[in-house]
Amino acid sequence: MVEAGALSVFAVVLLVELFSGGSQSAGVSIFLMVCAAGAAWALVAAGRALARGSRGARGVIMTWQLFQILGGIAAVGSGVRWGVLAGVFALVLAVAVVVLLVSRPVTEATTGHGAGH
């Protein structure tokens, strides 16, 4: 949900930038807003499904973490201070989510092989 919130904030920032005249390409800004909003929606839906014990939701969330790791590595490599900080934050968050996704409690809750099943 943290990642979905961050994507939502990013989409709003792009919208403000678009209407304030700061965007150099309206088409790119709109495309990025739609992508960010769609990814946020998918993460919220997957998070809710994961909370219900859906096995398939782990795949959606894991796929996003892989994209986030790649983006984090690129941001760290940019050398720009805010980019490096954002990249490190994205990497730490993605690794934490991956570790949680493959942890025993989450695996048991989503495969039906836990002690309570």
N, C-alpha and C positions, 0 to 999 in steps of 0.2 A: 504494500500500500504506500510505502514511502516513495518508491520509484514511480508509482502512478501519480502521486501528488507532485513530484518533481517534474514529470512530463506535462502535467496540467499547467503548472506554473510557467514552464517553457512556452507552451502554446499561448498563454495569455500575454507573456512578454512579446512574443512575435506579433500578436494582434495589436498590442499597443504601439509597437515599433512600426507596423504597417500603417496605422491610422495617424501616427504623429509625423509621418514622412521620413522616418529614419531608414526604411527599407529601400535597398537599391533595386530589388526585383519583387514586385507584388506576387508574381507567379510562384517564385521559390518560397516566399514567406507563407503563402496559402498552402502550398504543398507540405511544407514542414509542419504547419499547424494541424493539418488533417492527419498527417502521420503521427505526430505526438499525441493528439487526442485519441486516435485509434489504438495506439500502443497502450495508452493509459487505460482505455476501456477494456482491452484484452487482459491487462494485468489485474484489474479489479475483478473481472469475471473469473479469471483463473484463480485468484486468491480466494474468492468466495467458494468456488468449486473445491479447492484444496481444503478449505475449512470444513466442507461437507464430506471429505474423505475421497474425493475423486482422484483416481490414479492418473488420468490423462492430463490433469491440470499441472502436474509436476513437469511434464514435457514442455508445456507452454512457458512456464516460469523459467525452466532451465535454459531454454532457447534464448529467452530475453537476456539472461545472465551472460551467455556467451557473446551476444551482441554488445552488451554493456562492457564486458571485459575488453573487447576489441576497441570500442570507442574510448575507454579509459586509457588504454595503452597509447592510442593516437593522441589523446589530449595531453598525456604526460610528455610525449615526444615533441609536442609543439614548442615547448620552451617558454611559452607565455605564462606568467605567474598564475593568473586566474585559471588558465587551462590546466596547468599542472595540478593545482589544488583540487579542481573539479575532477580531474582524472584519477587522482589518488582516492578521493572520496568514492567515486564510482567503482573503482577496483575493490576497495575495502568492502563496500556494500555488496557487490556482486559475489565476492568470495564468501562472505558471511551467509548469504542466501543459499549458495551452492552447498556449503557445509550443512546448513539446516535441512535442505531438501534431501540430502542423502543420509541424514541422521536416522538412527533406529526408530525414534518415536514417529517421525513423519512417514517413513517407509512403512512401518506397521499400520499406521492409521489409514494409509491409502492403498494398502494391498489386502487388508482384511486378515493379516496373519498375527495380529497383536494378541496380547494375553486375554483381552476382553472379548475376543471373537470366537 
